[in-house]
Amino acid sequence: MEINKHIVDNLHYYLSLSSPEYAFLLCGEWGVGKTHFIDEYIENLSEEKFKLIKISLFGLKNISDINGCIFQKLHPVLGSKYARLAGNVIKGALSMGVKLDINSDGASETTLNTKLEKLNISEFFSDKKSKEIVLIFDDLERSEISTVEVLGFINELVENSKLKVVLIANEKVLIEGSNGDVYRDFKEKVIGKTFEIKHDFSSILCDFLKGYSVSEYKDVIQSVYDQSKLKNLRKFKQSIDDFEYLIRNIDDKYKKNDQFYKDLVRCFFALSIEIKKGSLSEEELRKNIPFRKSTDIKKSSDDIYAKYFNDQAHVYDGDIWANILFKGDLDKINEETSKLALFVEKTEVEKPDWVKLWNFRELEDDEFSSLLERVEGELKSLTEDDLRIYLHKVALVIYFSKNNLSNISIDEVKEIVRKYIDKYQHSHFWKTKLVTGNSFSNGTGYGYFNDQDQDFLDLKSLIIGENERSFNEEILKKKEAEFAEIVTSIKLEQVDRFTDLLLHVYEYKPILHNIEPGLFVDALIQAKNATIVKVNDVICERYSENHYLNNQVKYSYLTEELEFWNGVRGELCQTLSSKAGLKIHLLELFLKYTVSKTINLLSSK
């Protein structure tokens, strides 16, 4: 907080005054760190004399909402997050006409909202406390209460209730808004001191990274931030959360490599920040524009290559990064990572025969003949290889055959390859490894020899195609097993597995649209009541409105599941209409609240 020490000193002085009769304003643009500053100030302030109460006005619709928030903060029980949740439930119940007896005295307290509406703010402080109350109102410009009304309320607190009030706002929005004149008059009358918050990113970054695995790479992140010229700390915090999701999906064996981890951090934050700034589109990233040197002589400040990637690794190509940053798609992240030069298996001191043949220009006749004979023998005997190695051998033999150096004809090579495919297309390697068709990114360190030869291209295409089909079949089998597991986990009371699939394995990937709604409803009907409750909690968490990835709410990635939930609603309506009992009541609640809300959320996207 050193950069804002003068503000701290002035705030201390303001609080020390017996009756200043003016408000204290902290201003700055969105995301600059205003809330972080005041939170840190509150945390460091001695609580012997003051009780600082911070209220966000963001989204509040009337003065009674403010009164209610202050009441919750002052009340030792109602201040808990669970009590606030209960308060929202009570409000919802009242709005539906439910009569509540909060004190168990037989009297229905349906006038609760009315009481809050009429509550005088001075009543909160009618009995003198040992600590002086200081009110802090954050997000002044984001309140849904009319500017005149909320400013009048604050004026009442300062002038008549003689309270110390700290305001936090993006003042530019207030001044340029439709009620700018009203705000200027209010400021002249009520606000005595105004200070603009600036942020010390280094210290704020330390706070942001607490508890995150990337904390040891703080210097790398700091460097990217300095180059980015980003001012919005909130967006940067989102990038940290997004990176945590990425790194959680990368195998530990890769994360142990410090160079890879460092490059990954640098690239991810550079691209993520530029996307959040609006300087990089998905189309531009897929075209690898950030990784290419600009031909424009005059470089702009938005030249991403010059800022981050000049003589620096970009780890993955643009398509992979676009899938990560715009789609949240991490299905192939470990496969792509395995192809990086850092992780290509080191060859033994004695090079393999195919590598020596690849460098045939360095060989004498006898050694060449011996090596070629062994490689030809391996092909003829259908010896299984890593497919990338097998393609190297095929490419070399085709080249030597066409130059009258091999005893195997091109037709024989084609027949050998067909037999090889028939024998191994269902092997473990073919089902679990997807081989790229790119000659220079195949993970061996060598491009396929004579890779423009049409016969080789045809055979490579055939092998790659069969490998892809086998790989996808295995993926589909695995997914089908997981689809079935969602239903069986409910029937067998295996809630942990149900939770893992929907909140971890497929957290940002649609899966439920592959399940028959009737089977899902049948499983719920067969399950114990406690399991239904837990399933309900998992579904609520899956479509939470409070979780974001790449600046998008989490459920926006799951819109394909809308048809499934429409089907579940239809099945439940039909099933529940003819039955009764506690389980049926629980399912009715599940339908009325969880299923209906989920459908509304997905429909909105």
C-alpha positions in Angstrom: 0.0 0.0 0.0 3.1 2.2 -0.1 2.1 3.9 -3.3 -1.1 5.1 -1.6 0.5 6.0 1.7 -0.7 9.6 1.5 -4.3 8.3 1.1 -3.8 6.1 4.2 -2.6 9.0 6.2 -5.5 11.2 5.2 -8.0 8.5 5.9 -6.5 8.0 9.3 -6.9 11.7 9.9 -10.5 11.7 8.7 -11.4 8.9 11.1 -9.7 10.7 14.0 -12.0 13.8 13.6 -14.8 14.0 16.1 -17.4 15.2 13.7 -16.1 16.0 10.1 -19.6 16.2 8.6 -18.3 15.4 5.1 -17.7 12.2 3.2 -14.4 10.8 2.0 -14.2 9.7 -1.6 -11.8 7.1 -3.1 -12.0 7.1 -6.9 -10.4 5.3 -9.9 -11.4 3.4 -13.0 -12.9 -0.1 -12.8 -10.5 -2.8 -11.8 -7.7 -0.4 -10.7 -7.7 -1.9 -7.2 -10.0 0.4 -5.2 -11.8 -2.5 -3.4 -8.5 -4.2 -2.8 -7.1 -1.0 -1.2 -10.0 -0.6 1.2 -10.1 -4.3 2.1 -6.4 -4.1 3.0 -7.0 -0.9 4.9 -9.8 -2.5 7.0 -7.7 -5.5 7.7 -4.7 -3.5 8.9 -6.8 -1.0 11.0 -6.8 -1.5 14.7 -10.4 -2.4 15.8 -10.1 -0.8 19.2 -11.9 2.4 18.2 -13.7 1.8 14.9 -15.9 -0.8 13.3 -15.7 -0.3 9.6 -18.7 -1.7 7.6 -18.2 -2.1 3.9 -21.3 -2.4 1.7 -21.3 -2.9 -2.0 -24.1 -1.0 -3.7 -23.7 -3.0 -6.9 -27.2 -4.2 -8.0 -29.1 -2.9 -4.9 -32.5 -1.7 -6.0 -33.8 0.4 -3.1 -32.8 2.1 0.2 -34.2 -0.8 2.3 -31.7 -3.1 0.6 -28.9 -0.9 1.9 -30.5 -0.8 5.4 -30.8 -4.6 5.3 -27.1 -5.0 4.4 -26.0 -2.7 7.2 -28.2 -4.6 9.6 -26.7 -7.9 8.6 -23.2 -6.5 9.0 -23.9 -5.2 12.5 -25.8 -8.2 13.7 -23.3 -10.9 14.9 -25.6 -13.8 13.6 -27.1 -12.3 10.5 -23.6 -11.3 9.3 -22.7 -14.9 8.3 -22.9 -16.0 4.7 -25.4 -18.7 5.6 -27.6 -16.2 7.4 -27.5 -13.9 4.3 -28.5 -16.9 2.2 -31.4 -17.6 4.7 -32.4 -13.9 4.4 -32.7 -14.3 0.6 -34.8 -17.4 1.1 -37.0 -15.6 3.5 -37.5 -12.7 1.1 -38.3 -15.2 -1.7 -40.8 -16.9 0.6 -42.5 -13.6 1.5 -42.7 -12.6 -2.2 -44.6 -15.9 -2.8 -47.0 -15.2 0.0 -45.6 -17.7 2.5 -46.4 -16.7 6.1 -43.4 -16.9 8.5 -43.3 -17.1 12.3 -39.6 -16.1 12.9 -40.0 -15.7 16.7 -42.1 -18.8 17.2 -44.7 -16.6 19.0 -47.6 -17.6 16.8 -47.6 -14.3 15.0 -46.9 -14.2 11.3 -44.2 -11.7 10.5 -45.1 -10.9 6.9 -44.4 -7.2 7.6 -40.6 -7.8 7.6 -40.0 -6.1 4.3 -42.2 -3.2 5.3 -40.2 -2.8 8.5 -36.9 -2.7 6.7 -38.4 -0.2 4.2 -39.4 2.2 7.1 -36.3 1.6 9.3 -34.5 4.8 10.1 -30.7 4.4 9.7 -30.1 6.2 13.0 -31.9 3.3 14.8 -29.0 1.1 14.1 -26.8 3.2 16.3 -29.3 4.3 19.0 -27.4 2.6 21.8 -23.9 4.0 22.1 -21.3 1.3 21.3 -17.7 1.4 22.5 -16.6 1.4 18.9 -17.4 4.1 16.4 -19.3 2.9 13.3 -17.8 4.0 9.9 -19.8 3.2 6.7 -18.0 2.4 3.5 -20.1 2.3 0.3 -18.4 0.6 -2.6 -19.5 0.6 -6.3 -21.5 3.8 -5.9 -21.8 4.1 -9.7 -23.2 0.6 -10.1 -26.2 0.9 -7.9 -29.6 0.4 -9.5 -31.1 3.0 -7.0 -31.7 6.4 -8.6 -28.7 8.7 -8.3 -30.9 11.3 -6.5 -32.2 8.8 -4.0 -28.9 7.2 -3.1 -27.0 10.5 -2.8 -29.8 11.9 -0.7 -29.5 8.8 1.6 -25.7 9.4 2.0 -26.3 13.1 2.7 -28.7 12.1 5.4 -26.0 9.9 7.0 -23.4 12.6 6.9 -25.4 15.7 7.9 -28.1 14.4 10.2 -26.8 11.1 11.6 -23.3 12.6 11.9 -21.7 9.4 10.6 -18.3 9.1 8.9 -18.8 7.8 5.4 -16.2 6.6 2.9 -17.4 6.3 -0.8 -15.7 4.2 -3.4 -16.5 4.9 -7.1 -15.5 5.2 -10.7 -16.2 9.0 -10.6 -15.8 9.3 -14.3 -19.0 7.3 -14.8 -20.9 9.4 -12.3 -19.8 12.7 -13.9 -20.5 11.6 -17.5 -23.8 9.9 -16.6 -27.3 11.4 -17.1 -27.3 12.7 -13.6 -23.9 14.3 -13.7 -25.1 17.7 -12.6 -26.8 16.1 -9.5 -23.6 14.3 -8.6 -21.5 17.5 -9.0 -23.9 19.4 -6.7 -23.8 16.5 -4.2 -20.0 16.4 -4.3 -19.6 20.1 -3.7 -21.9 19.9 -0.7 -21.1 16.5 0.9 -17.6 15.2 -0.2 -14.8 16.9 1.6 -11.8 14.9 0.3 -11.2 13.0 -2.9 -8.2 10.7 -3.7 -7.5 8.6 -6.7 -6.3 5.1 -6.0 -3.2 3.9 -7.8 -2.0 0.3 -7.5 1.3 -1.2 -6.6 1.0 -4.3 -8.8 3.9 -6.2 -7.2 2.3 -6.2 -3.7 -1.2 -6.9 -5.1 0.1 -9.8 -7.1 1.5 -11.4 -4.0 -2.0 -11.3 -2.5 -3.6 -12.5 -5.7 -1.3 -15.5 -5.9 -1.8 -16.8 -2.3 -2.8 -20.4 -2.4 -2.2 -20.7 -6.2 0.2 -23.2 -7.7 1.7 -20.5 -10.0 2.8 -18.3 -7.1 6.5 -19.3 -7.6 6.5 -17.8 -11.1 5.5 -14.3 -9.8 8.4 -12.7 -11.6 7.3 -14.0 -14.9 3.7 -12.8 -14.4 5.0 -9.4 -13.2 7.0 -9.1 -16.4 4.0 -9.9 -18.6 1.9 -7.4 -16.7 4.4 -4.7 -17.1 4.6 -5.2 -20.8 0.8 -5.4 -21.2 0.0 -1.9 -19.8 -3.2 -3.4 -18.4 -4.9 -1.3 -15.8 -7.8 -3.6 -14.8 -6.7 -5.8 -11.9 -10.0 -7.6 -11.8 -9.4 -8.9 -15.3 -5.9 -9.9 -14.3 -7.3 -11.8 -11.3 -9.6 -13.7 -13.7 -6.6 -14.7 -15.8 -5.0 -16.2 -12.7 -8.2 -18.3 -12.0 -8.2 -19.4 -15.7 -4.6 -20.5 -15.5 -5.3 -22.6 -12.5 -8.0 -24.4 -14.4 -5.5 -25.0 -17.3 -2.6 -26.3 -15.1 -5.0 -28.6 -13.2 -5.5 -30.5 -16.4 -1.9 -30.9 -17.3 -0.1 -34.1 -16.2 2.3 -33.8 -13.3 5.2 -35.2 -15.4 5.1 -32.1 -17.6 4.7 -29.7 -14.8 7.9 -30.9 -13.2 9.8 -29.3 -16.1 10.6 -25.8 -15.0 11.3 -24.4 -18.5 7.9 -25.7 -19.8 6.1 -24.3 -16.7 7.8 -20.9 -17.1 7.1 -20.7 -20.9 3.5 -21.8 -20.3 2.9 -19.1 -17.7 4.4 -16.4 -19.9 2.5 -17.4 -23.0 -0.9 -17.9 -21.2 -0.9 -14.6 -19.4 0.3 -12.7 -22.4 -2.5 -14.1 -24.6 -5.2 -14.0 -21.9 -4.5 -10.4 -21.1 -4.5 -9.3 -24.7 -7.8 -11.1 -25.2 -9.3 -9.4 -22.2 -8.1 -6.0 -23.4 -9.8 -6.7 -26.8 -6.5 -6.6 -28.7 -6.6 -10.2 -29.9 -9.5 -12.1 -31.5 -10.0 -15.8 -31.9 -9.6 -15.6 -35.6 -6.3 -13.7 -35.3 -5.0 -16.3 -32.7 -6.0 -19.2 -35.0 -4.0 -17.6 -37.8 -0.9 -17.5 -35.5 -0.7 -13.7 -35.9 0.7 -13.1 -32.4 3.6 -15.4 -33.1 4.6 -13.8 -36.4 6.8 -10.7 -36.9 4.9 -7.8 -38.3 5.9 -6.6 -41.8 4.8 -3.1 -40.8 7.8 -0.9 -40.4 6.0 1.2 -37.8 5.2 -1.1 -34.9 2.2 -0.2 -32.8 1.9 -0.6 -29.1 -0.5 -3.5 -29.8 2.1 -5.5 -31.6 1.7 -8.7 -29.5 4.7 -10.4 -31.1 7.1 -7.6 -30.3 5.8 -7.4 -26.7 6.0 -11.0 -25.8 7.1 -13.5 -28.5 10.2 -12.0 -30.2 12.8 -14.8 -29.9 10.5 -16.5 -27.3 8.7 -19.9 -27.4 4.9 -19.8 -27.9 4.6 -23.4 -26.6 1.5 -24.4 -28.7 0.2 -23.2 -32.0 -2.6 -20.7 -32.4 -5.4 -23.3 -32.8 -4.5 -25.0 -29.6 -4.3 -21.7 -27.7 -7.6 -20.6 -29.2 -9.3 -23.8 -28.0 -7.9 -23.2 -24.5 -8.6 -19.5 -24.2 -11.9 -19.1 -26.2 -13.5 -22.6 -25.8 -12.1 -23.9 -22.5 -11.3 -27.1 -24.5 -8.4 -29.0 -22.9 -9.1 -32.5 -24.3 -5.8 -32.7 -26.2 -3.6 -30.6 -23.9 -1.5 -33.5 -22.7 -1.2 -35.0 -26.2 0.0 -31.7 -27.6 2.4 -31.1 -24.7 4.0 -34.5 -25.2 5.0 -33.4 -28.7 7.0 -30.5 -27.5 10.8 -30.7 -28.0 11.3 -30.5 -24.2 9.5 -33.9 -23.9 10.7 -35.8 -26.9 12.5 -38.9 -25.6 16.2 -38.6 -25.9 17.8 -41.2 -28.2 20.4 -43.5 -26.9 24.1 -42.9 -27.6 23.8 -45.4 -30.3 21.3 -43.9 -32.8 18.5 -46.1 -34.1 18.9 -47.6 -37.6 16.3 -45.3 -39.2 18.0 -42.2 -37.8 21.3 -43.3 -39.4 19.5 -44.0 -42.7 17.9 -40.6 -42.5 21.5 -39.3 -42.5 22.6 -41.7 -45.3 24.8 -39.1 -46.9 27.3 -39.7 -44.0 27.4 -43.5 -44.6 29.7 -45.8 -46.5 28.2 -48.5 -48.8 28.6 -51.5 -46.5 27.0 -49.7 -43.5 24.2 -48.4 -45.6 23.4 -51.8 -47.0 23.4 -53.4 -43.6 21.2 -50.7 -42.1 18.7 -50.7 -45.0 18.5 -54.5 -44.8 17.6 -54.4 -41.1 14.9 -51.7 -41.6 13.4 -53.6 -44.6 13.3 -56.7 -42.5 11.4 -54.9 -39.7 8.9 -53.7 -42.2 8.4 -57.1 -43.8 8.0 -58.9 -40.5 5.4 -56.4 -39.4 7.3 -55.4 -36.3 5.2 -52.9 -34.3 6.6 -49.5 -33.9 5.6 -46.1 -32.5 3.6 -44.9 -35.5 5.8 -41.9 -36.0 8.8 -44.2 -36.2 7.0 -46.5 -38.6 6.2 -43.6 -40.9 9.9 -42.7 -41.0 10.8 -46.2 -42.1 8.1 -46.2 -44.7 9.3 -42.8 -46.1 12.9 -43.9 -46.2 12.2 -47.2 -48.0 10.0 -45.5 -50.5 12.8 -43.0 -51.3 15.5 -45.7 -51.6 13.2 -47.9 -53.7 12.6 -45.1 -56.2 16.3 -44.6 -56.4 17.1 -48.3 -57.1 18.7 -48.8 -53.6 16.1 -51.0 -52.0 14.9 -54.5 -52.9 11.3 -53.7 -51.9 9.1 -52.3 -54.7 6.6 -49.5 -54.2 3.7 -52.0 -54.6 5.3 -54.2 -51.9 5.6 -51.3 -49.6 1.9 -50.5 -50.1 0.9 -54.1 -49.4 3.1 -54.2 -46.3 1.5 -51.1 -44.9 -2.0 -52.5 -45.5 -1.1 -55.7 -43.6 0.4 -53.6 -40.8 -2.8 -51.6 -40.4 -4.9 -54.7 -40.3 -2.7 -56.2 -37.6 -2.3 -53.2 -35.3 -5.2 -50.8 -35.9 -6.8 -52.0 -32.6 -3.6 -52.1 -30.6 -3.1 -50.1 -27.4 -0.9 -47.5 -29.2 -3.4 -46.9 -32.0 -6.2 -46.5 -29.5 -4.4 -44.2 -27.1 -2.0 -42.1 -29.3 -3.2 -39.7 -32.0 -0.4 -39.1 -34.5 -0.1 -35.8 -36.3 0.2 -35.6 -40.1 2.6 -32.6 -39.9 6.1 -33.7 -41.0 8.0 -31.3 -38.7 5.9 -31.5 -35.5 5.7 -35.3 -35.2 7.7 -35.3 -31.9 10.7 -37.3 -33.2 12.9 -34.3 -34.0 13.1 -35.3 -37.7 10.8 -34.5 -40.6 9.6 -37.4 -42.7 12.2 -37.9 -45.5 11.1 -36.9 -49.0 7.7 -36.0 -47.5 6.3 -34.6 -50.7 6.5 -37.9 -52.5 2.9 -38.8 -53.5 3.1 -42.5 -52.7 4.3 -41.6 -49.2 1.6 -39.0 -48.8 -1.1 -41.5 -49.8 0.2 -44.1 -47.3 0.7 -41.5 -44.6 -2.9 -40.3 -45.1 -4.1 -43.9 -44.9 -2.2 -44.6 -41.7 -3.2 -41.3 -40.1 -6.9 -41.9 -41.0 -7.0 -45.4 -39.5 -5.2 -44.2 -36.4 -7.7 -41.3 -36.0 -10.6 -43.7 -36.4 -9.3 -46.2 -33.9 -8.4 -43.4 -31.5 -11.9 -41.8 -31.8 -13.6 -45.1 -31.3 -11.7 -45.6 -28.1 -12.6 -42.1 -26.9 -16.3 -42.7 -27.8 -16.3 -46.0 -25.9 -14.8 -44.2 -22.9 -17.3 -41.4 -23.1 -20.2 -43.9 -23.6 -19.1 -45.7 -20.4 -19.0 -42.3 -18.6 -22.5 -41.4 -20.0 -23.9 -44.7 -18.5 -21.9 -44.1 -15.3 -23.8 -40.9 -14.7 -27.1 -42.8 -14.5 -25.7 -45.9 -12.6 -23.9 -43.7 -10.1 -27.3 -42.3 -9.0 -28.9 -45.8 -8.8 -25.9 -47.2 -6.8 -25.7 -44.2 -4.5 -22.2 -43.4 -5.8 -22.6 -39.7 -5.4 -18.9 -39.0 -5.3 -18.5 -40.4 -8.8 -21.5 -38.4 -10.0 -20.0 -35.3 -8.5 -16.6 -36.0 -10.1 -18.0 -36.5 -13.5 -20.2 -33.3 -13.6 -18.0 -30.9 -11.5 -14.5 -32.0 -12.6 -14.2 -34.3 -15.6 -16.9 -32.6 -17.6 -17.0 -29.3 -15.6 -16.9 -27.1 -18.7 -17.8 -29.7 -21.3 -21.4 -30.8 -22.2 -22.2 -34.4 -21.5 -25.8 -34.7 -20.3 -27.2 -34.3 -23.8 -25.9 -37.8 -24.5 -28.1 -39.3 -21.8 -31.7 -40.4 -22.3 -33.8 -38.1 -20.0 -36.1 -41.0 -19.1 -33.2 -43.1 -17.8 -32.0 -40.2 -15.7 -35.5 -39.7 -14.2 -35.9 -43.5 -13.6 -32.5 -43.4 -11.7 -33.8 -40.5 -9.5 -37.0 -42.4 -8.7 -35.0 -45.5 -7.7 -32.5 -43.5 -5.6 -32.7 -42.7 -1.9 -34.1 -39.4 -0.9 -30.7 -38.3 0.4 -29.1 -39.0 -3.0 -31.8 -36.9 -4.7 -30.8 -34.0 -2.5 -27.1 -34.4 -3.3 -27.8 -34.7 -7.0 -29.8 -31.5 -6.8 -26.8 -29.7 -5.1 -24.4 -31.0 -7.8 -26.7 -29.7 -10.6 -27.0 -26.3 -8.9 -23.2 -26.1 -8.7 -22.8 -27.2 -12.3 -24.9 -24.3 -13.6 -23.8 -21.8 -11.0 -24.0 -18.1 -12.0 -20.9 -17.3 -9.9 -18.2 -19.3 -11.7 -16.4 -17.9 -14.7 -13.9 -19.2 -17.3 -12.3 -16.9 -19.9 -14.6 -14.1 -18.8 -17.7 -16.2 -19.5 -20.1 -17.6 -17.0 -19.5 -21.4 -16.6 -22.9 -22.6 -17.9 -22.4 -20.8 -21.2 -20.2 -23.8 -22.2 -23.0 -26.2 -21.5 -25.8 -25.0 -23.7 -26.0 -28.3 -25.6 -27.5 -29.8 -22.5 -30.7 -27.6 -22.8 -32.5 -30.3 -24.8 -31.7 -32.9 -22.1 -33.2 -30.7 -19.4 -36.3 -30.0 -21.4 -36.7 -33.8 -21.7 -36.2 -34.3 -18.0 -38.9 -31.7 -17.3 -41.3 -33.6 -19.6 -40.5 -36.9 -18.0 -40.9 -35.6 -14.5 -44.2 -33.9 -15.2 -45.6 -37.1 -16.6 -44.2 -39.3 -13.8 -45.1 -37.1 -10.8 -48.7 -36.4 -11.9 -49.8 -39.9 -10.8 -47.8 -40.4 -7.6 -47.5 -39.1 -4.1 -45.1 -39.3 -1.1 -42.0 -37.6 0.2 -39.8 -38.7 -2.6 -42.3 -37.3 -5.1 -42.4 -34.0 -3.2 -38.5 -33.8 -3.4 -38.7 -34.4 -7.1 -41.4 -31.8 -7.5 -39.1 -29.3 -5.7 -36.2 -30.4 -8.0 -38.4 -29.8 -11.0 -39.9 -26.5 -9.8 -36.7 -24.8 -8.8 -33.5 -26.6 -10.1 -34.7 -27.9 -13.5 -36.7 -24.8 -14.3 -33.8 -22.5 -13.4 -31.4 -24.6 -15.4 -33.6 -24.4 -18.5 -34.0 -20.7 -18.1 -30.2 -20.1 -17.8 -29.3 -22.3 -20.8 -32.1 -20.8 -22.9 -30.7 -17.3 -22.2 -27.5 -18.3 -23.9 
